[in-house]
Amino acid sequence: MVALPGVDPSWSTYLDVPSTSAADRPGTSHRWHYLDNGADLEDGAVRGTLLCVHGNPTWSYLWRTYLAAGRAAGWRVIAVDQLDMGYSERTGVFRRLADRITDLEDFVAAVGPTGPVVTVGHDWGGVVSLGYAHRNREDLAGVILTNTAIHQDPDRRIPAPLRLALAPGVHGLGTRTTSAFLDVTLALARPALSPDVRRAFRDPYRTAADRQGIAHFVSDIPADPSHPSYEALTATAEGIRSLEVPVLMMWGPHDPIFSDPYLEDLARRLPHADIHRFERASHLVQEDADTASTAMQWLAERSVGHPAPSSDVPSREEGASAGGAPYVPLGQRLTDLAAGPDAARTAVAQMQPAGPPRTLSWRDLADDVSAVAAGLTALGYGPGSRVSLLVPPGVDLTVLIYACLRIGAVIVVADAGLGARGLSRAVKGSAPDVVIGIERALVAARAFGWPGRRISASPLPAATRRALRVEASLNDLRAARPAASVVEAPPADADAAILFTSGSTGPAKGVVYTHRQLSAMRDAVAATLGLGEGASLVAGFAPFALLGPALGATSVTPAMDVTAPRTLTAQALADAADAIDATVVFASPAALRNVLATAGALTDAGRTALGRISLLLSAGAPIPVPLLEAVQDLVPSATLHTPYGMTESLLVADIDLAGIRRAATAARDGLDGAGGGVCVGLPVHGARVAVSPLDADGAATREATTAPGRTGEILVDALHVKDRYFRLWRTQHESTQTPPWHRTGDVGHFDADGRLWVEGRLGHIITAASGVLTPVALEQSLETIDGVRLAALVGVGPAGTQAVVAVLETDAAGRRPALADAPVAEAARSAALGHGVDLAAVVAVPALPVDIRHNAKIDRTRIAQWCGRFLSGARAGSL
């Protein structure tokens, strides 16, 4: 074997193994090649053996990162070359799936693993490794799977690339005569493999004779029940249902062969499995993502756990803000109001493009929820069913949310504000059982191949229903007759919702909440903001479509495109407020900017309606004080609050405009810890908040503290914090690695009065030669320069010596990015020196990239990458 990148030559080993396979004559032995990192490890120091099995057409080289990572973590890693593959013997015999499982058993018996065994498989090696695991449970400690398939749904054709490889006239030519099958597989890597790694994968398969095993592996795909290997595959697929050992599945969702339906099948067979989808990875997930370190983290977590660190922050039980009301189901207030004296009062309203608003009373809402719940049940949905709701906020979405929660179905909420690709990624990743959507969403479901059955939110023509594969409409659900018996409430700790993040810091993540956690979210909002029965609110923010009825508050959705907050006009806001005599408004900063921009068109009645507002809430992104003060003029009787939170914890802290002014005064007076970011106030009812201070490298590695003036990652602990991320085991592990805290990824500090200040994101910290720098405080100063609309501060270059660059969205910027003109650059450098920062460059651009949903969160990571190209003189591309 030639020298290979990433492989220690001492790992390469050969072993003659007696065969017991029915494919071989009695007394036959075969020479196996394998990689083994444990030749000089002491048995007492080894925690066990990872048995890694490759698929077709790779070989043990696929697992090189596991051998390196495993050695460091105390695991012996043995990566086999299956017979007829890699550098193992070419046996000259067609080896079926059953033979390969027996072959692996023969090899393990001969090699003698150290300690308990964890099987690790990929592609058809996943099937072989599962066959071994099913039949050899005594020493089995765990199972790790990467993109593979254990069952072929008879109603689905096998993947197109495999159909092509099996086609007469193509099979022999593509798999054996030429290296086409191998080359196509290697081309699936994202990003492309380096030339030396590509050569390493190709090295054992230089000749047609070397590639005979590749051809046989393809021929052995059990495409239907008549195939000789179908029985062995089915025995394994059914047998693994009783596996009780820990299981980890790591998946590349861009795999054109073993795509998400195969993951979903495995998840049903192994429901206790931990799953992590590497959103940008494809078939060769080991090459595309760091699966090796994820596997080692998982092994450590499952084996020894992580004890909670010491902290100077009191526990939830000891803390003054412990809070937490007894569990009351989220929809209980809706039911109670429907049966009480206020049954005829408006519960939910939806503004229409023309004509009066659409409304439902509490009684009508409860009846509609019961009818839709019955319709969903009649179609076979119930506890645990995942229902993707692609319906704009309003009456129908409210009804669907509470109908799903009543029958124990899990609502999946990913809005169109994620953009077409982001929304498609979110829906596919959540693997819904059914998609309920407006026609545009159902067209997307058909075009992008989203999983699940289809229900339309509105009636559709018969031809359209057939084309979109719609089996029912929301009105069809309503036509079902509710059962006379009382529906049993779902368990408090059962999953209730998967809510997707905005995607402003990477691919949108699904955040799982239980029924108990959603109810705690309702209670935190009620206790913090004083919202409850009798309140009336304009919900220009999607979460309140879920929470309004749960609070017992009348809620109205204004006439706007919810995927574009900037479409909310002042008159639309006023009309919505007037429709229900609203006293509360919730809108994003982007929406409020457009409200102010269109305030000149307000009617007298509109101004009167806004004058009745007593509470205005704005969240989703930092909101400048000048904007708040301008909004105050529009709603003169309102108290203005800017609660801080995230999808993982809707409320973390809260502050009003008066509090912001006091905090600003403290900052100007130089009081302990005040200033340097956005003040978001005090922790909300029932929440504990702390920071994990940054070390010299900008990492949040230190113990949680509430001491003033110490910048670190913001941590939160509350009953209303998310349960977990959906099928993102590694992300969840990283967010909870210091129990009981959820690590937010935001960076900030406390001042002497206990107020929290947010300074940016952990991933946006700049590590310059002069020290660690957070971006927000200086960005705020830069945005006070005449002509500057928005500012981003980024670091360019290697960590520890990064150059600090200001990128400014300016009124005077041309169509192309350029170095800022002298007056703006001079003002920017002067502002930076006031913060002790020396700017390496000031760049002016026509527009900075922001997230789609909020139209406000700056994508500093993207800007930093672009800046590196722009300042080096390379082709920078668009920002």
Residue pairs with C-beta under 8 A, 6 or more apart in sequence:
1 12
1 33
1 87
1 203
2 203
3 9
4 61
4 64
4 200
4 203
5 194
5 196
5 197
5 200
6 61
6 64
6 65
6 68
6 197
7 35
7 61
7 64
7 67
7 200
8 37
8 67
8 68
10 39
10 40
11 35
11 36
11 37
11 39
11 67
12 33
12 35
13 33
13 34
13 35
13 36
13 39
14 31
14 32
14 33
14 34
15 31
15 32
15 34
15 107
15 110
15 111
16 29
16 30
16 31
16 32
17 29
17 30
17 31
17 32
17 106
17 107
17 110
17 111
18 27
18 28
18 29
18 106
18 110
19 28
19 29
19 30
19 102
19 103
19 106
20 102
20 105
20 106
21 95
21 99
21 102
21 103
21 106
22 98
22 99
22 102
23 91
23 93
23 94
23 95
23 96
23 99
24 30
24 91
24 93
30 83
30 88
30 89
30 91
30 103
31 88
31 89
32 80
32 81
32 83
32 88
32 89
32 107
33 60
33 81
33 86
33 87
33 88
34 60
34 78
34 79
34 80
34 81
34 107
34 111
35 60
35 61
35 63
35 64
35 67
35 77
35 78
35 79
36 67
36 76
36 77
36 78
36 79
36 111
37 67
37 68
37 70
37 71
37 76
37 77
38 46
38 49
38 71
38 76
38 77
38 78
38 114
41 71
41 76
41 114
43 114
43 115
45 74
46 74
46 75
46 76
46 114
46 115
47 73
47 74
47 75
47 115
47 299
47 303
48 75
48 76
48 113
48 114
48 115
48 116
48 117
48 118
48 141
49 75
49 76
49 77
49 78
49 113
49 114
49 115
49 116
49 117
49 118
50 66
50 70
50 75
50 76
50 77
50 78
50 117
50 118
50 120
50 144
50 295
51 78
51 80
51 104
51 108
51 113
51 117
51 118
51 119
51 120
51 129
51 132
52 60
52 62
52 63
52 66
52 77
52 78
52 79
52 80
52 120
52 121
52 125
53 79
53 80
53 82
53 104
53 119
53 120
53 121
53 122
53 125
53 126
53 128
53 129
53 132
54 60
54 62
54 63
54 79
54 80
54 81
54 82
54 85
54 86
54 122
54 123
54 125
55 121
55 122
55 123
55 124
55 125
55 126
55 148
55 217
56 85
56 123
56 124
56 213
56 214
56 217
56 218
57 85
57 175
57 181
57 182
57 185
57 205
57 211
57 214
57 217
58 122
58 123
58 185
58 201
58 284
59 81
59 82
59 85
59 86
59 87
59 201
59 204
60 79
60 80
60 81
60 86
61 86
61 200
61 201
62 79
62 122
62 201
62 284
62 286
62 287
63 77
63 79
63 120
63 286
64 79
65 286
65 290
65 291
65 292
66 77
66 79
66 120
66 286
66 292
66 295
67 77
67 79
68 292
69 292
69 293
69 295
69 296
70 76
70 77
70 292
70 296
71 77
72 296
73 296
73 299
73 300
75 118
75 296
75 299
76 113
76 114
76 115
78 111
78 113
80 88
80 104
80 107
81 87
81 88
81 204
82 88
82 100
82 103
82 104
82 125
82 128
82 213
83 89
83 91
83 95
83 100
83 103
83 213
84 90
84 91
84 95
84 212
84 213
84 216
85 204
85 213
85 214
85 217
86 204
87 204
90 209
90 210
90 212
90 213
94 216
94 219
94 220
95 103
95 213
95 216
95 220
96 220
96 228
96 229
96 232
97 127
97 128
97 131
97 220
97 222
97 229
97 232
97 233
98 131
98 229
98 231
98 232
100 128
100 131
101 128
101 131
101 132
101 135
101 232
101 236
104 128
104 129
104 131
104 132
105 132
105 135
105 136
108 117
108 132
108 136
113 139
115 141
116 139
116 140
116 141
117 136
117 139
117 140
117 141
118 140
118 141
118 142
118 143
118 144
118 299
119 129
119 130
119 132
119 133
119 140
119 142
119 143
119 144
120 129
120 144
120 145
120 146
120 295
121 127
121 128
121 129
121 130
121 144
121 145
121 146
121 148
122 145
122 146
122 147
122 148
122 285
122 286
123 147
123 148
123 257
123 258
123 283
124 148
124 217
124 220
125 148
126 145
126 146
126 147
126 148
126 149
126 150
127 148
127 149
127 150
127 233
127 236
129 143
129 145
130 143
130 145
130 148
130 150
130 236
130 240
131 232
131 235
131 236
133 140
133 143
133 240
133 243
133 245
134 235
134 236
134 239
134 240
134 243
135 239
137 243
137 245
140 243
140 245
141 245
141 246
142 245
142 246
142 247
142 248
142 299
142 302
143 243
143 245
143 246
143 247
143 248
143 270
144 247
144 248
144 249
144 250
144 295
144 298
145 247
145 248
145 249
145 250
145 266
146 249
146 250
146 251
146 252
146 285
146 286
146 291
147 251
147 252
147 255
147 257
147 258
147 262
147 283
147 285
148 258
148 262
148 266
149 258
149 262
149 265
150 233
150 236
150 237
150 240
150 262
150 265
150 266
150 269
151 233
151 234
151 237
151 262
151 265
151 269
152 158
152 222
152 223
152 224
152 233
153 261
153 265
154 224
154 225
156 261
157 163
158 166
158 221
158 223
159 256
159 257
159 258
159 259
160 256
161 184
161 256
161 257
162 218
162 221
162 223
162 257
164 170
164 174
165 171
165 174
165 175
165 181
165 218
166 218
166 219
166 221
166 223
171 215
171 218
171 219
172 215
173 180
174 180
174 181
175 181
175 211
175 214
175 215
175 218
176 208
176 211
176 212
176 214
176 215
177 208
179 202
179 205
179 211
181 214
181 218
182 201
182 202
182 205
182 211
182 214
185 283
185 284
186 193
186 198
186 201
186 202
186 284
188 255
188 256
188 282
188 283
188 284
189 282
189 284
189 287
189 288
190 252
190 254
190 280
190 281
190 282
190 288
191 288
193 201
193 287
197 287
204 210
205 211
205 214
220 228
220 229
221 227
221 229
222 228
222 229
222 230
222 233
224 230
237 269
240 269
240 270
241 269
241 270
243 270
244 272
246 272
246 274
246 298
246 302
247 270
247 272
247 273
247 274
248 273
248 274
248 275
248 276
248 294
248 295
248 298
248 729
249 263
249 266
249 267
249 270
249 273
249 274
249 275
249 276
250 275
250 276
250 278
250 285
250 289
250 291
250 294
250 295
251 260
251 263
251 275
251 276
251 277
251 278
251 281
251 285
251 727
252 277
252 278
252 281
252 282
252 283
252 284
252 285
252 288
252 289
253 259
253 260
253 263
253 277
253 278
253 279
253 281
253 425
253 428
253 429
254 280
254 281
254 282
254 283
255 281
255 282
255 283
255 285
256 282
256 283
257 283
258 283
260 428
260 429
260 431
260 451
261 451
263 275
263 277
263 431
264 431
264 451
266 273
267 273
267 275
267 431
274 298
274 729
275 727
275 728
275 729
276 294
276 727
276 728
276 729
276 730
276 731
277 429
277 727
277 728
278 285
278 288
278 289
278 291
279 425
279 429
279 506
279 507
280 288
280 289
280 507
281 288
281 289
282 288
285 291
286 292
294 729
294 730
297 730
297 733
298 729
298 730
298 733
301 733
306 737
306 738
306 739
308 738
308 739
308 740
309 703
309 704
309 738
310 703
311 690
311 703
311 704
311 705
312 703
312 704
312 705
312 706
312 707
313 319
313 688
313 690
313 704
313 705
313 706
314 320
314 688
315 740
316 322
316 688
316 717
316 740
319 688
321 683
321 685
321 686
321 687
321 688
322 686
323 523
323 524
323 527
323 685
323 686
323 687
323 719
324 520
324 523
324 686
324 719
325 523
327 492
327 516
327 519
328 519
329 405
329 489
329 492
329 515
329 519
330 402
330 405
330 496
330 515
330 518
330 519
330 522
330 550
331 369
331 402
331 405
331 406
331 549
331 550
333 533
333 549
333 550
333 551
333 552
334 347
334 362
334 365
334 366
334 369
334 402
334 549
334 550
334 552
335 366
337 343
337 345
337 347
337 362
337 366
337 533
337 552
338 362
338 363
338 365
338 366
338 367
339 366
340 362
342 362
342 533
343 361
343 362
343 363
344 361
344 362
344 363
345 361
345 362
345 554
346 359
346 360
346 361
346 554
346 580
347 360
347 361
347 362
347 364
347 365
347 549
347 554
347 555
348 359
348 360
348 365
348 394
348 395
348 398
348 548
348 549
348 554
348 555
348 556
349 357
349 358
349 359
349 360
349 395
349 554
349 555
349 556
349 557
349 576
349 579
349 580
350 357
350 358
350 359
350 394
350 395
350 556
350 557
351 357
351 556
351 557
351 558
351 559
351 572
351 575
351 576
351 579
352 358
352 559
353 559
357 556
357 576
357 579
358 394
358 395
359 395
360 368
360 395
360 399
365 398
365 399
365 402
365 549
368 399
368 478
369 399
369 402
369 403
369 406
370 403
370 406
370 482
371 477
371 478
371 479
371 480
371 481
371 482
372 399
372 400
372 403
372 474
372 477
372 478
373 403
373 404
373 406
373 407
373 482
373 487
374 477
374 480
374 481
374 482
374 483
375 472
375 476
375 477
375 478
375 479
375 480
376 382
376 385
376 387
376 403
376 404
376 407
376 409
376 477
377 407
377 480
377 483
378 480
379 434
379 453
379 455
379 471
379 472
379 477
381 387
381 407
381 409
381 433
381 434
382 407
382 408
382 409
383 407
383 408
383 409
383 490
383 494
384 408
384 409
384 410
384 494
384 495
385 407
385 408
385 409
385 410
385 433
385 434
386 409
386 410
386 412
386 430
386 431
386 432
386 433
386 434
386 452
386 498
387 400
387 404
387 409
387 410
387 411
387 412
387 432
387 433
387 434
387 436
388 412
388 414
388 427
388 430
388 432
388 434
388 435
388 436
388 437
388 450
388 452
389 397
389 400
389 401
389 404
389 411
389 412
389 413
389 436
389 437
390 414
390 416
390 427
390 435
390 436
390 437
390 438
390 441
390 442
390 445
391 397
391 400
391 436
391 437
391 438
391 441
391 457
392 438
392 557
392 562
393 539
393 542
393 545
393 557
393 562
394 545
394 557
396 457
396 474
397 545
398 545
398 548
398 549
398 555
400 411
400 436
400 474
401 411
401 545
401 546
402 549
403 477
404 410
404 411
405 411
405 490
405 496
405 497
405 515
405 518
406 487
406 489
407 487
407 490
408 490
408 494
410 495
410 496
410 497
410 498
411 496
411 497
411 498
412 427
412 430
412 432
412 497
412 498
412 500
412 510
413 497
413 498
413 499
413 500
413 542
413 546
414 423
414 426
414 427
414 430
414 500
414 508
414 510
415 423
415 500
415 542
415 562
415 563
415 853
416 423
416 441
416 562
416 563
417 502
417 562
417 563
417 564
417 852
417 853
417 854
418 425
418 426
418 500
418 502
418 503
418 508
418 852
418 853
419 503
419 852
420 444
422 503
422 507
422 508
422 852
423 444
424 444
424 448
424 450
425 507
425 508
426 500
426 508
426 510
427 435
427 445
427 448
427 450
427 451
428 448
428 449
428 450
428 451
429 510
429 726
429 727
430 498
430 510
430 726
431 451
431 452
432 450
432 451
432 452
433 452
433 453
434 452
434 453
434 454
434 455
435 441
435 442
435 445
435 450
435 452
435 453
435 454
435 455
436 455
436 456
436 457
436 474
437 445
437 454
437 455
437 456
437 457
438 456
438 457
438 458
439 456
439 458
439 460
439 464
439 468
442 454
442 456
442 468
442 470
443 468
444 450
445 452
445 454
445 468
446 467
446 468
446 469
453 469
453 471
454 468
454 469
454 470
454 471
455 470
455 471
455 472
455 473
455 474
455 476
455 477
456 465
456 468
456 470
456 472
456 473
456 474
457 473
457 474
458 473
458 474
458 475
459 473
459 475
460 468
460 470
460 473
464 470
490 496
490 515
491 515
492 514
492 515
492 516
492 519
493 514
493 515
493 516
494 514
494 515
495 512
495 513
495 514
495 723
496 513
496 514
496 515
496 517
496 518
497 512
497 513
497 518
497 546
498 510
498 511
498 512
498 513
498 726
499 510
499 511
499 513
499 543
499 647
500 508
500 509
500 510
500 511
500 647
501 508
501 509
501 511
501 646
501 647
501 648
502 508
502 620
502 647
502 851
502 852
502 853
502 854
502 857
503 851
503 852
503 853
504 850
504 851
504 853
504 854
504 857
504 859
505 745
505 761
505 763
505 857
505 861
509 647
509 725
509 726
509 728
509 731
510 725
510 726
510 727
510 728
511 647
511 648
511 722
511 725
511 726
512 722
512 723
512 724
512 725
512 726
513 521
513 722
513 723
514 723
516 719
517 719
517 720
517 721
517 722
517 723
518 546
518 550
519 550
520 686
520 718
520 719
520 720
521 547
521 650
521 651
521 720
522 547
522 550
522 551
523 685
523 686
523 719
523 720
524 650
524 651
524 684
524 685
524 686
524 687
524 718
524 719
524 720
525 531
525 547
525 551
525 650
525 651
526 532
526 551
527 684
527 685
527 686
528 643
528 651
528 654
528 684
528 685
529 615
529 617
529 641
529 643
529 654
530 615
531 537
531 551
531 553
531 584
532 551
532 552
532 553
533 551
533 552
533 553
534 552
534 553
535 551
535 552
535 553
535 554
535 583
535 584
536 553
536 554
536 555
536 556
536 580
536 581
536 582
536 583
536 584
537 544
537 548
537 553
537 554
537 555
537 556
537 582
537 583
537 584
537 585
537 586
538 555
538 556
538 558
538 573
538 576
538 577
538 580
538 582
538 584
538 585
538 586
538 587
539 545
539 548
539 555
539 556
539 557
539 586
540 557
540 558
540 560
540 565
540 568
540 573
540 585
540 586
540 587
540 588
540 591
541 586
541 587
541 588
541 617
541 619
541 620
542 562
543 650
544 555
544 586
545 555
545 557
548 554
548 555
549 555
553 584
554 580
554 582
555 580
556 576
556 577
556 579
556 580
556 582
557 576
558 568
558 572
558 573
558 575
558 576
559 572
559 575
559 576
560 567
560 568
560 569
560 572
560 591
561 567
563 852
563 853
564 855
565 587
565 588
565 590
565 591
565 594
565 853
565 854
565 855
566 590
566 591
566 593
566 594
566 855
567 594
568 587
568 591
568 594
568 595
569 594
569 595
569 598
569 601
570 595
570 596
570 598
570 599
570 601
570 602
570 606
570 610
570 634
571 598
571 601
571 602
571 603
571 606
573 585
573 587
573 595
573 610
574 602
574 603
574 605
574 606
574 607
574 609
574 610
575 606
575 609
576 582
577 585
577 609
577 610
577 612
577 613
578 605
578 606
578 608
578 609
581 612
582 609
582 612
582 613
583 612
583 613
583 614
583 615
584 613
584 614
584 615
584 616
584 617
585 613
585 615
585 616
585 617
585 635
585 638
586 616
586 617
586 618
586 619
587 595
587 616
587 617
587 618
588 618
588 619
588 620
588 621
588 854
588 855
588 856
589 618
589 620
589 621
589 622
589 623
589 627
589 854
589 856
590 620
590 621
590 854
590 855
590 856
592 618
592 623
592 627
592 631
593 627
595 631
595 634
596 627
596 630
596 631
596 634
599 634
602 610
610 634
610 635
611 635
611 636
611 637
612 637
613 635
613 637
613 638
614 637
614 638
614 639
615 638
615 639
615 641
616 631
616 635
616 638
616 639
616 640
616 641
617 641
617 642
617 643
618 628
618 631
618 640
618 641
618 642
619 642
619 643
619 644
619 645
620 853
620 854
620 856
621 854
621 856
621 857
622 678
622 758
622 776
622 856
623 642
624 780
624 783
625 657
625 660
625 661
625 664
628 640
628 642
628 657
628 660
629 657
631 640
632 638
632 640
632 657
639 656
639 657
640 656
640 657
641 654
641 655
641 656
642 654
642 655
642 656
642 657
642 660
642 680
642 681
643 651
643 652
643 653
643 654
643 655
643 680
643 684
644 651
644 652
644 653
644 654
644 655
644 680
644 681
644 756
644 758
645 651
645 652
645 653
646 652
646 744
646 746
647 722
648 721
648 722
648 735
648 742
648 744
649 687
649 716
649 718
649 720
649 721
649 722
649 742
649 744
650 720
651 684
651 687
651 720
652 680
652 683
652 684
652 687
652 689
652 714
652 716
652 718
652 744
652 756
653 680
653 681
653 682
653 683
653 684
653 687
653 689
653 756
654 680
654 681
654 682
654 684
655 663
655 679
655 680
655 681
655 682
655 755
656 681
659 679
659 681
659 755
660 679
663 674
663 679
663 751
663 753
663 755
663 757
664 679
666 674
666 675
666 751
666 752
666 753
667 674
667 675
667 676
668 675
671 751
671 752
672 708
672 709
672 751
672 752
673 708
673 709
673 710
673 749
673 750
673 751
673 752
673 757
674 751
674 752
674 753
674 755
674 757
675 751
675 757
675 777
676 711
676 749
676 757
676 759
676 774
676 776
676 777
677 748
677 749
677 757
677 758
677 759
677 760
677 774
677 776
677 777
677 780
678 757
678 758
678 759
678 776
678 780
679 751
679 755
679 756
679 757
680 748
680 755
680 756
680 757
680 758
681 755
681 756
682 754
682 755
682 756
683 689
683 716
683 756
684 718
686 718
686 719
686 720
687 716
687 717
687 718
687 720
688 716
688 717
688 718
689 706
689 714
689 715
689 716
689 717
689 756
690 704
690 705
690 706
690 714
690 715
690 741
691 700
691 704
691 705
691 706
691 710
691 711
691 712
691 713
691 714
691 715
691 748
691 749
691 750
692 700
692 701
692 702
692 703
692 704
692 705
692 712
692 713
692 715
692 738
692 741
692 743
693 700
693 702
693 705
693 710
693 711
693 712
694 700
694 701
694 702
694 711
694 712
694 713
694 747
694 765
694 772
695 701
695 702
696 771
696 772
697 767
697 772
697 799
697 800
698 765
698 766
698 767
698 772
698 799
700 712
700 713
700 743
700 747
700 762
702 712
704 715
704 738
704 741
705 712
706 750
706 754
707 750
708 749
708 750
708 751
708 752
709 749
709 750
709 751
710 749
710 750
711 747
711 748
711 749
711 759
711 772
711 774
712 747
712 748
712 749
713 743
713 744
713 745
713 746
713 747
713 762
714 744
714 746
714 747
714 748
714 756
714 758
715 738
715 741
715 742
715 743
715 744
716 741
716 742
716 744
717 740
717 741
717 742
721 742
722 742
724 732
725 731
725 732
725 735
734 743
735 742
735 743
735 745
736 742
736 743
737 743
745 761
745 762
745 763
746 758
746 760
746 761
746 762
747 758
747 759
747 760
747 761
747 762
747 765
747 774
748 756
748 757
748 758
748 759
749 756
749 757
749 759
750 756
750 757
751 757
758 776
759 774
759 775
759 776
759 777
760 774
760 775
760 776
760 860
761 860
763 861
764 774
764 775
764 794
764 860
764 861
765 772
765 773
765 774
765 775
765 795
766 772
766 773
766 774
766 775
766 793
766 794
766 795
766 802
766 804
767 773
767 795
767 799
767 800
767 801
767 802
768 795
768 801
768 802
768 803
768 804
768 837
769 800
769 801
770 836
770 837
770 838
773 793
773 795
773 804
773 837
775 792
775 793
775 794
775 860
777 835
778 791
778 793
778 806
778 831
778 832
778 835
778 837
779 791
779 792
779 793
780 791
781 831
781 832
781 834
781 835
782 788
782 791
782 793
782 806
782 808
782 828
782 831
782 832
783 789
783 790
783 791
784 831
785 808
785 824
785 827
785 828
785 831
786 827
787 810
787 811
787 812
787 824
788 808
788 809
788 810
788 811
788 824
789 809
789 810
789 811
790 808
790 809
790 848
790 850
790 858
791 806
791 807
791 808
791 809
792 806
792 807
792 808
792 848
792 858
792 860
792 863
793 804
793 805
793 806
793 807
793 860
794 804
794 805
794 807
794 860
794 863
794 864
794 867
795 802
795 803
795 804
795 805
795 864
796 802
796 803
796 805
796 840
796 864
796 867
796 868
796 871
797 803
797 868
803 840
803 841
804 832
804 837
804 838
804 839
804 840
805 839
805 840
805 841
805 842
805 843
805 864
805 867
805 871
806 828
806 832
806 839
806 841
806 842
806 843
807 843
807 845
807 848
807 863
807 867
808 820
808 824
808 828
808 842
808 843
808 844
808 845
809 844
809 845
809 846
809 847
809 848
810 820
810 824
810 844
810 845
812 821
812 824
812 844
813 844
813 845
813 846
814 846
815 846
816 846
817 843
817 844
817 845
817 846
817 870
817 876
817 879
818 843
818 844
819 825
819 841
819 842
819 843
819 844
820 828
820 842
820 843
820 844
821 844
824 842
824 844
825 842
828 839
828 842
829 838
829 839
829 842
832 838
832 839
841 867
841 871
843 867
843 870
843 871
845 879
847 879
848 858
848 859
848 863
848 879
849 858
849 859
849 862
849 863
849 879
850 856
850 857
850 858
850 859
851 857
851 859
862 879
863 879
866 876
866 877
866 879
869 875
869 876
869 877
870 876
